[in-house]
Amino acid sequence: MSDNIDELIKEIAVKHGIAVSRDDPILILQTINNRLMQDSEKAQQGMLDHYKEEMEEVPDSFLLVFCRLYSTRLKKLCLKFHVYSPRRYI
């Protein structure tokens, strides 16, 4: 953290020609900004993990719906042609 602050002090001096010391209150903004970025990163990672879990469940749920639909239609087709025997398919 102190390396980041030292780098920031140097960057401010080079870009803006202003000398800032380590105890300058303006550096509080750097600390706040770093904290906000860390909190945001954690929140985004949590949302991403949740999204990944949901996406991993999609193929399973799609397959289940497809099988139910296929099974229902197959039974109707078999009944139509009188080849369905409930005992055979249970």
Backbone hydrogen bonds, N-H to C=O, Kabsch-Sander energy under -0.5 kcal/mol:
donor,donor_aa,acceptor,acceptor_aa,energy
5,I,1,M,-2.0
6,D,2,S,-2.6
7,E,3,D,-2.5
8,L,4,N,-2.4
9,I,5,I,-2.7
10,K,6,D,-2.1
11,E,7,E,-2.6
12,I,8,L,-2.7
13,A,9,I,-2.1
14,V,10,K,-2.5
15,K,11,E,-2.9
16,H,12,I,-2.4
17,G,12,I,-0.6
17,G,13,A,-1.2
18,I,12,I,-0.9
20,V,18,I,-0.6
24,D,21,S,-1.8
27,L,24,D,-1.9
28,I,25,P,-1.8
29,L,26,I,-1.2
30,Q,26,I,-0.6
31,T,27,L,-1.7
32,I,28,I,-2.8
33,N,29,L,-3.0
34,N,30,Q,-2.5
35,R,31,T,-2.2
36,L,32,I,-2.7
37,M,33,N,-2.4
38,Q,34,N,-2.3
39,D,35,R,-2.6
40,S,36,L,-2.5
41,E,37,M,-2.4
42,K,38,Q,-2.2
43,A,39,D,-2.3
44,Q,40,S,-2.8
45,Q,41,E,-2.4
46,G,42,K,-2.3
47,M,43,A,-2.3
48,L,44,Q,-2.5
49,D,45,Q,-2.6
50,H,46,G,-2.2
51,Y,47,M,-2.5
52,K,48,L,-2.5
53,E,49,D,-2.1
54,E,50,H,-2.2
55,M,51,Y,-2.5
56,E,52,K,-2.1
57,E,53,E,-1.2
58,V,54,E,-0.9
60,D,56,E,-0.5
61,S,57,E,-2.4
62,F,58,V,-2.8
63,L,59,P,-2.5
64,L,60,D,-2.1
65,V,61,S,-2.4
66,F,62,F,-2.7
67,C,63,L,-2.7
68,R,64,L,-2.3
69,L,65,V,-2.5
70,Y,66,F,-3.0
71,S,67,C,-2.8
72,T,68,R,-2.3
73,R,69,L,-2.4
74,L,70,Y,-2.7
75,K,71,S,-2.3
76,K,72,T,-2.1
77,L,73,R,-2.4
78,C,74,L,-2.6
79,L,75,K,-2.5
80,K,76,K,-2.0
81,F,77,L,-1.6
82,H,79,L,-1.0
83,V,78,C,-2.9
84,Y,78,C,-0.8
85,S,83,V,-0.5
88,R,85,S,-0.8
89,Y,85,S,-1.4
90,I,86,P,-0.8
